[in-house]
Amino acid sequence: MNLIDLGLHSTILEDNIKNSGFATGRIISVNKESYNISDGKNEYFGRITGNMMYSSESPEDYPTVGDFVQFQNFENDTLAIIHKILPRKTLLKRKSSGKNVEFQLIAANIDFAIIIQSLDNDFNINRLERYLSMSFEFNIEPIILFSKSDLAADYKIEEILNKIRDNYKNIEILFFSNFDEDSLAKIEQKLQPRKTYCMIGSSGVGKTTLLNNLIGSNEFKTNDVRKGDNRGKHTTTNRQLVELKNGSMIIDTPGMRELANISISEGIEKTFDEITELAENCKYTDCTHTVEKGCAILEALENGDLDKKRYSNFIKLKKESDYYERSYLEKRKKDKEFGKMVKSILKDKKDKYGKL
């Protein structure tokens, strides 16, 4: 393999690598503060420079799985020091879990987001719309996979398909079972060489089992299905990029127990495009679509032209995204003010006592 086979765009290759003096590779896994890097032929254990660590202002300044980086080899190629992250084509991210309002990076340079839900107890249209909003926001084409098709009746599959097709006519939708070779073969046929796919979804929907089936071995750990609810236990603990035999690449990710997003207004507009289209006819340009007279969306809701549940999720995601965006901007402002204060104190001490 070479860097183009690994998915590196030729323009980035020409603009950033010539005469740089560094080796170039792709991050294939991250484990806390260490990284595994592949240059297409060999793999290296890597760490970032101290300068990169101390100058970073947010998680986006750190490498993540899928990133292309420039590095220097040391200790007979047993250690790689990462100096630079090459420009990202795309970056998939979400709000970090818990109360902390910060971005958590999922993967970089993704061409397709494979959103997986299972047909036993996991199917949730509201959650699916969250994943779609995140994918659309970062210009990543979504593919929807429904696992455990062997556990669902034909009428249920048809019902789910029709429900999604009403709103998303151009999105690829596939149903599969990890025990059905024909459905697995259909997925494999869709995967393109030199393209990177990122699997996202809840714990236990069969992501890692699917990956094992696609690579043809039980390389990645999975746990037995629980008898009570037919759900697999979450086993993937870090993000990892794997190359398939046909030259496509898949990133497996830990199951997301919660999915919140920061500032995804464009993604929400694309996910709920019929609501976005209605909003163009609202009387007020700053309409919140909740109480205003002359709101075209509320009129469509009252006339029965707009699904109430879909409208409700649209408003919920919009409010959540706006709230986290405000909180994030306030946090960044406080962090910068604190940083300026620290620099000012250090400067005063240096002026008073000389070199620290």
C-alpha positions as CSV (number, residue, x, y, z in Angstrom):
1,M,0.0,0.0,0.0
2,N,1.0,3.6,-0.4
3,L,-0.5,6.8,1.1
4,I,-3.0,7.2,-1.7
5,D,-4.2,3.7,-1.0
6,L,-4.6,4.7,2.7
7,G,-7.0,7.4,1.5
8,L,-4.7,10.5,1.4
9,H,-5.9,13.0,-1.1
10,S,-3.3,13.8,-3.8
11,T,-3.7,17.5,-3.3
12,I,-2.7,17.3,0.4
13,L,0.1,14.9,-0.6
14,E,1.6,17.4,-3.0
15,D,1.1,20.6,-0.9
16,N,2.3,19.3,2.5
17,I,4.7,16.4,2.1
18,K,7.3,17.4,-0.5
19,N,10.6,18.3,1.1
20,S,9.1,18.3,4.6
21,G,11.9,16.1,6.0
22,F,9.3,13.9,7.8
23,A,7.7,10.6,7.2
24,T,3.9,10.5,6.6
25,G,1.4,8.0,7.9
26,R,-2.2,7.6,9.1
27,I,-3.4,7.2,12.7
28,I,-5.0,3.7,12.9
29,S,-5.7,3.6,16.7
30,V,-5.5,5.9,19.7
31,N,-4.8,4.8,23.3
32,K,-4.9,7.8,25.7
33,E,-1.7,9.7,24.8
34,S,-0.2,7.2,22.4
35,Y,-0.9,6.5,18.8
36,N,-0.4,3.7,16.3
37,I,0.6,4.9,12.8
38,S,0.7,3.2,9.5
39,D,2.6,4.4,6.4
40,G,1.1,1.6,4.3
41,K,4.0,-0.8,4.8
42,N,5.0,-0.6,8.5
43,E,3.3,0.4,11.8
44,Y,4.9,2.7,14.4
45,F,4.2,3.5,18.0
46,G,3.9,7.3,18.3
47,R,3.6,10.2,20.6
48,I,3.0,13.9,19.9
49,T,5.7,16.6,20.5
50,G,5.7,18.5,23.7
51,N,5.1,21.7,21.7
52,M,2.0,20.2,20.2
53,M,0.7,19.1,23.6
54,Y,1.3,22.4,25.3
55,S,0.1,24.6,22.5
56,S,-3.2,22.7,22.0
57,E,-6.3,24.7,22.9
58,S,-8.9,22.0,22.3
59,P,-9.3,18.3,21.5
60,E,-9.3,19.2,17.8
61,D,-5.6,20.1,18.1
62,Y,-4.8,16.5,18.9
63,P,-4.5,13.6,16.4
64,T,-7.4,11.2,16.2
65,V,-8.1,8.0,14.3
66,G,-8.0,8.6,10.5
67,D,-5.7,11.6,10.7
68,F,-2.7,11.8,8.4
69,V,0.3,13.0,10.3
70,Q,4.0,13.8,9.7
71,F,6.4,12.1,12.1
72,Q,10.0,11.5,12.9
73,N,11.4,8.0,13.7
74,F,13.7,7.4,16.7
75,E,15.2,4.4,18.5
76,N,15.5,2.2,15.4
77,D,12.0,2.9,14.3
78,T,10.4,1.8,17.6
79,L,9.3,5.3,18.4
80,A,7.6,7.9,16.2
81,I,7.3,11.6,17.3
82,I,4.3,13.3,15.6
83,H,5.1,16.9,14.6
84,K,2.1,17.9,12.4
85,I,-1.5,16.9,11.6
86,L,-2.2,17.3,7.9
87,P,-5.3,19.2,6.8
88,R,-8.5,17.1,7.4
89,K,-11.0,16.5,4.7
90,T,-13.7,15.8,7.3
91,L,-13.9,15.5,11.0
92,L,-16.6,13.6,12.8
93,K,-17.1,14.8,16.4
94,R,-19.8,15.1,19.1
95,K,-20.2,16.6,22.5
96,S,-18.2,14.7,25.2
97,S,-20.3,12.6,27.5
98,G,-21.3,13.9,30.9
99,K,-21.6,17.6,32.0
100,N,-18.4,18.8,30.4
101,V,-19.2,20.9,27.3
102,E,-16.3,20.0,25.0
103,F,-15.9,18.3,21.7
104,Q,-15.0,14.6,21.5
105,L,-13.3,13.6,18.3
106,I,-14.7,10.4,16.7
107,A,-12.6,10.1,13.6
108,A,-11.0,12.2,10.8
109,N,-11.0,12.0,7.0
110,I,-14.2,9.9,6.8
111,D,-16.0,9.4,3.5
112,F,-19.1,7.6,4.8
113,A,-20.7,7.2,8.2
114,I,-22.2,3.8,8.7
115,I,-25.1,4.3,11.2
116,I,-26.1,1.0,12.7
117,Q,-29.3,0.2,14.6
118,S,-30.6,-3.2,15.4
119,L,-34.1,-4.5,14.7
120,D,-34.7,-6.2,18.1
121,N,-35.0,-3.4,20.7
122,D,-32.6,-0.7,19.4
123,F,-34.5,1.0,16.6
124,N,-35.3,4.6,17.5
125,I,-36.1,7.1,14.9
126,N,-35.1,10.1,17.1
127,R,-31.7,8.6,17.7
128,L,-31.3,7.9,14.0
129,E,-32.0,11.6,13.3
130,R,-29.3,12.6,15.8
131,Y,-26.7,10.5,13.9
132,L,-27.9,11.9,10.6
133,S,-27.7,15.5,11.8
134,M,-24.1,14.9,13.0
135,S,-23.1,13.3,9.7
136,F,-24.7,16.0,7.5
137,E,-23.1,18.7,9.6
138,F,-19.6,17.5,8.8
139,N,-20.3,16.7,5.1
140,I,-20.0,12.9,5.6
141,E,-22.4,10.8,3.6
142,P,-24.5,8.5,5.8
143,I,-25.3,4.8,5.1
144,I,-28.0,3.2,7.4
145,L,-27.6,-0.4,8.4
146,F,-30.1,-2.4,10.3
147,S,-28.6,-5.4,12.1
148,K,-30.3,-8.6,13.4
149,S,-32.7,-8.8,10.5
150,D,-33.2,-12.5,11.3
151,L,-35.0,-11.4,14.5
152,A,-37.5,-9.2,12.8
153,A,-40.7,-10.1,10.9
154,D,-40.9,-9.1,7.3
155,Y,-43.8,-6.7,8.0
156,K,-41.7,-4.9,10.6
157,I,-38.7,-4.5,8.2
158,E,-41.1,-3.1,5.6
159,E,-42.7,-0.7,8.1
160,I,-39.3,0.7,9.2
161,L,-38.1,1.0,5.6
162,N,-41.2,2.9,4.6
163,K,-41.0,5.2,7.6
164,I,-37.4,6.2,6.7
165,R,-37.9,6.3,3.0
166,D,-40.6,9.0,3.5
167,N,-38.0,11.4,4.6
168,Y,-34.7,10.1,3.3
169,K,-35.1,8.9,-0.3
170,N,-31.4,9.2,-1.3
171,I,-29.7,7.5,1.7
172,E,-28.5,3.9,1.2
173,I,-30.4,1.6,3.6
174,L,-29.4,-2.1,4.1
175,F,-30.7,-4.8,6.4
176,F,-28.4,-7.6,7.5
177,S,-27.8,-10.4,9.9
178,N,-24.3,-11.4,11.1
179,F,-25.4,-15.0,10.5
180,D,-26.5,-14.4,6.9
181,E,-23.7,-14.5,4.3
182,D,-25.8,-13.1,1.5
183,S,-26.7,-9.9,3.4
184,L,-23.0,-9.5,4.5
185,A,-21.9,-9.9,0.9
186,K,-24.2,-7.1,-0.1
187,I,-22.6,-4.8,2.4
188,E,-19.1,-5.8,1.3
189,Q,-20.0,-5.0,-2.3
190,K,-20.9,-1.5,-1.3
191,L,-17.5,-0.7,0.2
192,Q,-15.2,1.2,-2.2
193,P,-11.4,0.9,-2.3
194,R,-9.5,3.9,-0.8
195,K,-12.6,5.1,0.9
196,T,-12.9,5.3,4.7
197,Y,-16.1,4.2,6.6
198,C,-16.8,4.9,10.2
199,M,-19.3,2.7,12.1
200,I,-21.3,4.5,14.7
201,G,-24.2,3.3,16.9
202,S,-25.3,2.2,20.3
203,S,-23.6,-0.6,22.3
204,G,-24.5,-4.1,21.3
205,V,-25.9,-3.5,17.8
206,G,-23.3,-5.8,16.2
207,K,-20.7,-3.3,14.9
208,T,-17.6,-5.4,16.0
209,T,-19.2,-8.7,14.9
210,L,-19.8,-7.1,11.5
211,L,-16.2,-5.9,11.3
212,N,-15.0,-9.4,12.2
213,N,-17.2,-10.9,9.4
214,L,-15.9,-8.4,6.9
215,I,-12.3,-9.1,7.6
216,G,-13.0,-12.9,7.8
217,S,-11.6,-13.5,11.3
218,N,-12.4,-13.0,14.9
219,E,-9.7,-10.5,15.4
220,F,-11.7,-8.1,17.5
221,K,-13.2,-9.1,20.8
222,T,-17.0,-9.5,21.2
223,N,-19.1,-10.7,24.1
224,D,-22.0,-13.1,24.1
225,V,-25.5,-11.8,23.7
226,R,-27.5,-11.3,26.8
227,K,-30.5,-13.7,27.1
228,G,-32.8,-11.0,28.5
229,D,-32.8,-8.6,25.6
230,N,-30.7,-10.2,22.8
231,R,-28.3,-7.3,23.2
232,G,-24.5,-7.8,22.8
233,K,-22.4,-6.3,25.5
234,H,-20.2,-3.3,24.6
235,T,-16.7,-4.5,23.9
236,T,-14.9,-1.9,21.7
237,T,-13.0,0.4,24.0
238,N,-11.1,2.5,21.5
239,R,-11.3,3.6,17.9
240,Q,-9.4,1.6,15.4
241,L,-9.0,1.7,11.6
242,V,-8.9,-1.6,9.7
243,E,-8.1,-2.2,6.1
244,L,-10.3,-4.8,4.2
245,K,-9.2,-7.1,1.4
246,N,-10.8,-4.9,-1.2
247,G,-8.8,-1.8,-0.1
248,S,-11.6,-0.1,1.7
249,M,-11.0,1.0,5.3
250,I,-13.4,0.8,8.3
251,I,-13.2,2.5,11.7
252,D,-14.9,0.7,14.6
253,T,-16.0,2.9,17.5
254,P,-17.2,2.3,21.0
255,G,-20.9,2.2,21.4
256,M,-22.4,5.6,22.2
257,R,-24.6,5.5,25.3
258,E,-25.5,9.1,24.8
259,L,-25.2,11.3,21.8
260,A,-25.3,15.1,22.1
261,N,-24.0,17.6,19.6
262,I,-22.6,21.1,19.7
263,S,-23.5,23.6,17.0
264,I,-25.0,21.4,14.2
265,S,-27.5,23.8,12.8
266,E,-26.7,23.0,9.2
267,G,-26.9,19.2,9.9
268,I,-30.3,19.6,11.5
269,E,-31.5,21.6,8.5
270,K,-30.4,18.9,6.1
271,T,-31.9,16.1,8.3
272,F,-35.2,17.9,8.5
273,D,-35.2,19.4,5.1
274,E,-39.0,19.6,4.7
275,I,-39.2,21.6,7.9
276,T,-36.3,23.8,6.7
277,E,-38.2,24.5,3.5
278,L,-41.4,25.4,5.5
279,A,-39.3,27.8,7.6
280,E,-38.6,30.0,4.5
281,N,-42.3,31.0,4.5
282,C,-42.3,32.1,8.2
283,K,-43.4,35.7,8.8
284,Y,-40.3,36.5,10.9
285,T,-36.8,35.7,10.0
286,D,-35.9,35.0,13.6
287,C,-38.8,32.7,14.1
288,T,-38.3,30.0,16.8
289,H,-41.1,27.9,15.4
290,T,-42.7,27.4,18.8
291,V,-45.2,30.2,19.6
292,E,-45.1,32.8,16.8
293,K,-48.1,33.8,14.8
294,G,-47.3,33.5,11.1
295,C,-45.0,30.5,11.6
296,A,-45.3,28.3,8.6
297,I,-44.1,25.3,10.5
298,L,-46.7,25.6,13.2
299,E,-49.4,26.1,10.6
300,A,-48.3,22.8,8.8
301,L,-48.4,21.1,12.2
302,E,-51.9,22.3,12.9
303,N,-53.1,21.3,9.4
304,G,-51.7,17.8,9.8
305,D,-49.1,18.3,7.0
306,L,-46.2,17.8,9.4
307,D,-45.6,14.8,11.6
308,K,-45.8,15.8,15.3
309,K,-43.0,13.5,16.5
310,R,-40.7,14.6,13.8
311,Y,-41.4,18.3,14.6
312,S,-40.8,17.6,18.3
313,N,-37.4,16.0,17.7
314,F,-36.4,18.9,15.3
315,I,-37.2,21.4,18.1
316,K,-35.4,19.3,20.7
317,L,-32.2,18.9,18.7
318,K,-32.2,22.6,17.7
319,K,-32.5,23.8,21.3
320,E,-29.9,21.3,22.5
321,S,-27.5,22.3,19.8
322,D,-27.9,26.0,20.4
323,Y,-27.6,25.6,24.2
324,Y,-24.4,23.6,24.0
325,E,-23.0,26.1,21.4
326,R,-23.6,29.0,23.8
327,S,-22.1,27.0,26.7
328,Y,-19.1,26.0,24.6
329,L,-18.4,29.6,23.5
330,E,-18.6,30.8,27.1
331,K,-16.2,28.1,28.2
332,R,-13.7,29.0,25.5
333,K,-14.0,32.7,26.5
334,K,-13.3,31.9,30.2
335,D,-10.4,29.6,29.2
336,K,-8.8,32.3,27.1
337,E,-9.2,34.9,29.9
338,F,-7.6,32.5,32.4
339,G,-4.7,31.8,29.9
340,K,-4.1,35.6,29.6
341,M,-4.1,36.0,33.3
342,V,-1.5,33.2,33.8
343,K,0.7,34.7,31.1
344,S,0.4,38.1,32.7
345,I,1.4,36.7,36.1
346,L,4.4,34.9,34.7
347,K,5.5,38.0,32.8
348,D,5.3,40.1,36.0
349,K,7.4,37.6,37.9
350,K,9.9,37.5,35.1
351,D,10.2,41.3,35.1
352,K,10.5,41.4,38.9
353,Y,12.8,38.4,39.5
354,G,14.5,37.9,36.1
355,K,14.5,34.6,34.2
356,L,12.3,32.0,35.9
